[in-house]
Amino acid sequence: MPEGFRNDADYRCGFVAVVGRPNVGKSTLINHYVGSKVSIVSPRPQTTRHRILGVATADDAQLVFIDTPGLHVGQKKAINRMMNRAALSALGDADAILWLVEAGQWTASDENVLARLKDCNVPVLCAINKVDLMADKQQLLPFIESMGKRRELHAIVPVSARTGAQTGELRESLVALMPLSPAMFPDEMLTDRGEGFRFAEIVREKLTLRLRQELPYGLTVQTERIERDGERLVVHCTIFVERDSQKGIVVGKGGHQLRDVGTAARRDMIRVVDRPVHLELWVKVRDNWADSEQELQRLGYGDE
């Protein structure tokens, strides 16, 4: 067994597919368990677009969380269909499925996720998230009871991914379902994604947080190259938009929008790599990239 891997006889290790409708808190919960931002977070739906592994290693178990895009109803564009494929493919690789719903909320999108779980042959746990935001806590028990009637569930645990409330209890339930196995990843590994991917996602997160209306869904970010300049990293990222009018919005008057995005992104990058970072951003138009399978493959999307 390579150095850095856990391999005690009673050690547990396995995959947990985290599913749910868009914006229910999947990435926030995974980042909490991993202890680092491996998936970007924003209040907008469709923030997570890729299948991402988050590795949470402890003395008793290694939980490998599969962060999936939120399952979409309608699948209007190629990118929506691609995200659904990425989410559904994770179900076949998992030792357990963690299904997130929002406390007190049940929508058509939740119904869609429930239908997708119908034929799953692995245990499904339900985490009722955002209990800290529930105005009437007396409604929590009836909501838990209603979830238990929707399908067979291994456990139902109310949690707050934001505050960490009851995430310990949820972890214990997940660990109990993992097979006895040595760790698959070394202790220091937090995600399967490299620096380039994480840098591009950080830039996209800052754009998503700043830009209005539907524009975040019409852009993507790609890291073109990373250069080493002594201790400093020089990161070159390109922001792709679908139309010329979007380019002006991303840049902002006098370039202020792009500067502010770059400043915020660079701070997060420094925290990720623990070294100085210089960030260069460009904005380019690539027509209809989100509805072209060929363009999506070229930009790093696809069946994962």
C-alpha positions as CSV (number, residue, x, y, z in Angstrom):
1,M,0.0,0.0,0.0
2,P,1.6,3.4,-1.0
3,E,2.6,5.7,1.7
4,G,-0.1,8.2,2.8
5,F,-3.0,5.7,2.3
6,R,-5.1,4.4,5.2
7,N,-5.3,0.6,5.3
8,D,-6.4,-0.6,8.8
9,A,-8.4,-3.8,8.8
10,D,-11.6,-2.0,10.0
11,Y,-11.2,1.0,7.7
12,R,-14.1,2.0,5.4
13,C,-13.9,3.7,2.1
14,G,-16.5,4.2,-0.6
15,F,-18.3,6.5,-3.0
16,V,-21.3,8.7,-2.1
17,A,-23.2,10.2,-5.0
18,V,-24.8,13.5,-3.9
19,V,-27.9,14.3,-5.9
20,G,-30.8,16.8,-5.7
21,R,-32.4,19.6,-7.6
22,P,-30.4,22.7,-8.5
23,N,-29.4,25.1,-5.7
24,V,-30.3,22.7,-2.9
25,G,-26.8,22.9,-1.2
26,K,-24.9,19.9,-2.6
27,S,-21.6,21.7,-3.1
28,T,-21.8,23.5,0.2
29,L,-22.3,20.2,2.0
30,I,-19.4,18.5,0.2
31,N,-17.1,21.5,0.8
32,H,-18.0,21.3,4.5
33,Y,-17.0,17.6,4.7
34,V,-13.8,18.0,2.7
35,G,-12.7,21.1,4.6
36,S,-11.9,23.0,1.4
37,K,-13.7,24.6,-1.5
38,V,-13.6,21.8,-4.1
39,S,-16.9,22.9,-5.7
40,I,-17.9,26.5,-6.3
41,V,-21.0,27.9,-4.6
42,S,-23.5,30.6,-5.5
43,P,-27.2,31.3,-4.8
44,R,-28.0,30.7,-8.5
45,P,-29.1,27.3,-9.8
46,Q,-26.9,25.5,-12.3
47,T,-23.7,26.6,-10.6
48,T,-22.2,23.1,-10.6
49,R,-21.8,21.9,-14.2
50,H,-19.3,19.0,-13.9
51,R,-19.0,15.8,-12.0
52,I,-16.4,16.5,-9.3
53,L,-14.9,14.2,-6.6
54,G,-14.5,15.6,-3.1
55,V,-12.3,13.4,-0.8
56,A,-13.0,13.6,2.9
57,T,-10.4,11.5,4.8
58,A,-10.5,10.7,8.5
59,D,-9.1,8.1,10.9
60,D,-12.1,5.8,10.6
61,A,-13.1,6.2,6.9
62,Q,-12.6,8.0,3.6
63,L,-15.8,9.3,2.0
64,V,-15.4,10.1,-1.7
65,F,-18.3,12.4,-2.5
66,I,-19.4,12.7,-6.1
67,D,-20.7,16.3,-6.6
68,T,-23.1,16.2,-9.4
69,P,-24.9,19.0,-11.4
70,G,-28.5,19.5,-10.2
71,L,-31.0,17.4,-12.2
72,H,-32.8,19.6,-14.7
73,V,-36.4,19.4,-16.0
74,G,-36.8,20.3,-19.7
75,Q,-33.2,19.9,-20.9
76,K,-33.5,22.9,-23.2
77,K,-29.9,23.1,-24.3
78,A,-27.1,20.7,-24.9
79,I,-25.4,21.8,-21.7
80,N,-28.5,20.9,-19.7
81,R,-28.6,17.4,-21.3
82,M,-24.9,17.0,-20.6
83,M,-25.3,18.0,-16.9
84,N,-28.1,15.5,-16.5
85,R,-26.0,12.7,-18.0
86,A,-23.1,13.6,-15.6
87,A,-25.5,13.5,-12.6
88,L,-27.2,10.2,-13.6
89,S,-23.9,8.4,-14.4
90,A,-22.8,9.0,-10.8
91,L,-25.6,6.8,-9.5
92,G,-24.1,3.7,-11.0
93,D,-20.7,4.3,-9.4
94,A,-21.9,4.9,-5.8
95,D,-21.9,2.7,-2.7
96,A,-24.6,5.0,-1.3
97,I,-26.7,7.9,-2.6
98,L,-27.2,11.1,-0.6
99,W,-30.3,12.9,-1.7
100,L,-30.6,16.5,-0.7
101,V,-34.0,18.3,-0.4
102,E,-34.7,21.7,1.1
103,A,-36.6,21.8,4.4
104,G,-40.2,22.6,3.9
105,Q,-39.9,22.8,0.1
106,W,-41.1,20.2,-2.4
107,T,-41.0,21.1,-6.1
108,A,-41.5,19.6,-9.5
109,S,-37.7,19.3,-9.7
110,D,-37.6,17.3,-6.5
111,E,-40.2,15.0,-8.0
112,N,-38.0,14.6,-11.0
113,V,-35.1,13.5,-8.8
114,L,-37.3,11.1,-7.0
115,A,-38.3,9.5,-10.3
116,R,-34.7,9.1,-11.2
117,L,-33.9,7.3,-8.0
118,K,-36.7,4.7,-8.5
119,D,-34.4,2.0,-9.9
120,C,-31.4,2.6,-7.7
121,N,-30.1,-0.6,-6.1
122,V,-27.9,1.1,-3.4
123,P,-29.0,2.7,-0.1
124,V,-30.5,6.2,-0.4
125,L,-30.1,8.6,2.5
126,C,-32.1,11.8,2.6
127,A,-30.5,15.0,4.0
128,I,-33.1,17.7,4.6
129,N,-30.9,20.8,4.2
130,K,-31.3,24.4,5.2
131,V,-33.2,23.7,8.4
132,D,-31.6,26.8,9.8
133,L,-33.6,28.9,7.3
134,M,-36.9,27.2,8.1
135,A,-39.2,29.9,9.7
136,D,-41.6,27.5,11.4
137,K,-39.6,24.7,13.0
138,Q,-42.8,22.9,14.0
139,Q,-43.3,22.0,10.3
140,L,-40.0,20.0,10.2
141,L,-41.5,16.8,11.7
142,P,-44.4,16.6,9.2
143,F,-42.0,17.3,6.4
144,I,-39.7,14.4,7.6
145,E,-42.7,12.1,7.8
146,S,-43.8,13.1,4.2
147,M,-40.3,12.3,2.9
148,G,-40.4,8.8,4.5
149,K,-43.6,8.1,2.5
150,R,-42.1,9.0,-0.8
151,R,-39.7,6.1,-1.0
152,E,-37.7,3.7,1.1
153,L,-34.8,5.6,2.7
154,H,-31.9,4.3,4.8
155,A,-32.1,7.4,7.0
156,I,-33.5,10.9,7.0
157,V,-31.3,13.5,8.7
158,P,-32.1,17.2,9.0
159,V,-29.0,19.3,8.5
160,S,-27.6,22.7,7.7
161,A,-24.7,22.5,5.3
162,R,-24.1,26.2,5.9
163,T,-23.7,26.0,9.7
164,G,-22.7,22.3,10.0
165,A,-25.6,21.4,12.2
166,Q,-26.1,17.6,12.5
167,T,-23.6,17.0,9.7
168,G,-21.8,14.7,12.1
169,E,-24.9,12.4,12.5
170,L,-25.2,12.3,8.7
171,R,-21.6,11.4,8.3
172,E,-22.0,8.5,10.8
173,S,-24.9,7.1,8.7
174,L,-22.8,7.4,5.5
175,V,-19.7,5.7,7.0
176,A,-21.8,2.7,8.2
177,L,-22.8,2.1,4.6
178,M,-19.3,2.1,3.2
179,P,-17.5,-1.2,2.5
180,L,-14.5,-2.3,4.5
181,S,-11.7,-1.1,2.3
182,P,-8.3,0.7,2.4
183,A,-8.4,4.3,1.3
184,M,-8.4,4.9,-2.4
185,F,-6.7,8.3,-2.2
186,P,-3.8,9.6,-0.2
187,D,-4.6,11.8,2.8
188,E,-3.6,15.0,1.2
189,M,-5.8,14.6,-1.9
190,L,-9.0,16.7,-1.7
191,T,-10.3,16.4,-5.2
192,D,-9.7,14.7,-8.6
193,R,-9.6,18.1,-10.3
194,G,-6.3,19.8,-11.1
195,E,-5.3,23.4,-10.6
196,G,-6.4,24.6,-14.0
197,F,-10.0,23.3,-13.6
198,R,-10.3,24.8,-10.1
199,F,-8.9,28.2,-11.2
200,A,-11.4,28.4,-14.0
201,E,-14.3,27.4,-11.7
202,I,-13.2,30.1,-9.2
203,V,-13.4,32.7,-11.9
204,R,-16.8,31.4,-13.0
205,E,-18.0,31.5,-9.4
206,K,-17.1,35.2,-9.0
207,L,-18.8,36.0,-12.3
208,T,-21.9,34.2,-11.3
209,L,-22.1,36.1,-8.0
210,R,-21.7,39.5,-9.7
211,L,-23.6,39.3,-12.9
212,R,-27.3,40.0,-13.3
213,Q,-30.2,38.0,-14.7
214,E,-29.4,35.1,-17.0
215,L,-25.9,36.0,-18.2
216,P,-24.0,33.5,-15.9
217,Y,-25.7,30.7,-17.8
218,G,-24.3,32.0,-21.1
219,L,-20.7,32.0,-20.1
220,T,-18.0,29.5,-19.3
221,V,-14.3,29.8,-18.3
222,Q,-11.2,27.9,-19.4
223,T,-7.7,28.1,-18.0
224,E,-5.4,28.4,-21.0
225,R,-2.1,28.0,-19.2
226,I,-0.3,28.3,-15.9
227,E,3.2,29.6,-15.7
228,R,5.7,29.3,-12.8
229,D,7.5,32.5,-12.0
230,G,9.6,31.6,-9.0
231,E,7.2,31.1,-6.1
232,R,4.5,33.0,-8.1
233,L,1.9,31.4,-10.4
234,V,0.8,33.3,-13.5
235,V,-2.7,32.1,-14.5
236,H,-4.2,32.9,-17.9
237,C,-8.0,32.3,-18.1
238,T,-10.5,33.0,-20.9
239,I,-14.1,33.8,-20.3
240,F,-16.3,32.7,-23.2
241,V,-19.7,34.3,-23.8
242,E,-22.3,33.6,-26.5
243,R,-22.9,37.2,-27.8
244,D,-21.0,40.5,-28.3
245,S,-23.5,42.3,-26.0
246,Q,-22.6,39.9,-23.2
247,K,-18.9,40.7,-23.6
248,G,-19.5,44.3,-22.7
249,I,-21.4,43.4,-19.5
250,V,-18.6,41.0,-18.4
251,V,-15.9,43.7,-18.9
252,G,-18.0,46.5,-17.4
253,K,-17.6,50.2,-17.9
254,G,-13.9,51.1,-18.0
255,G,-13.1,47.4,-17.3
256,H,-14.2,47.7,-13.7
257,Q,-16.3,44.5,-13.7
258,L,-13.5,42.4,-15.0
259,R,-11.0,43.9,-12.6
260,D,-13.2,43.2,-9.6
261,V,-13.9,39.6,-10.7
262,G,-10.1,39.1,-11.1
263,T,-9.3,40.5,-7.7
264,A,-11.8,38.3,-5.9
265,A,-10.8,35.2,-7.9
266,R,-7.1,35.8,-7.3
267,R,-7.7,35.9,-3.5
268,D,-9.4,32.5,-3.6
269,M,-6.6,31.1,-5.9
270,I,-4.0,32.2,-3.3
271,R,-5.9,30.3,-0.6
272,V,-6.0,27.1,-2.8
273,V,-2.3,27.0,-3.7
274,D,-0.9,28.9,-0.7
275,R,1.4,31.0,-2.9
276,P,1.3,34.3,-4.8
277,V,-0.9,34.4,-7.9
278,H,-1.1,36.8,-10.8
279,L,-4.3,36.4,-12.9
280,E,-4.8,37.5,-16.5
281,L,-8.4,37.4,-17.8
282,W,-9.7,37.7,-21.4
283,V,-13.2,37.7,-22.7
284,K,-14.1,36.1,-26.1
285,V,-17.3,35.4,-28.0
286,R,-18.0,31.9,-29.0
287,D,-21.5,31.7,-30.6
288,N,-24.0,29.3,-29.2
289,W,-21.4,27.3,-27.3
290,A,-23.9,26.1,-24.7
291,D,-26.1,24.3,-27.3
292,S,-23.3,22.7,-29.3
293,E,-22.1,19.2,-28.3
294,Q,-18.9,19.9,-30.3
295,E,-18.2,23.2,-28.5
296,L,-19.0,21.7,-25.1
297,Q,-16.4,18.9,-25.7
298,R,-13.9,21.6,-26.9
299,L,-14.5,23.6,-23.7
300,G,-13.9,20.6,-21.4
301,Y,-17.5,19.4,-20.9
302,G,-18.8,16.0,-21.8
303,D,-19.8,12.6,-20.3
304,E,-17.7,12.2,-17.1
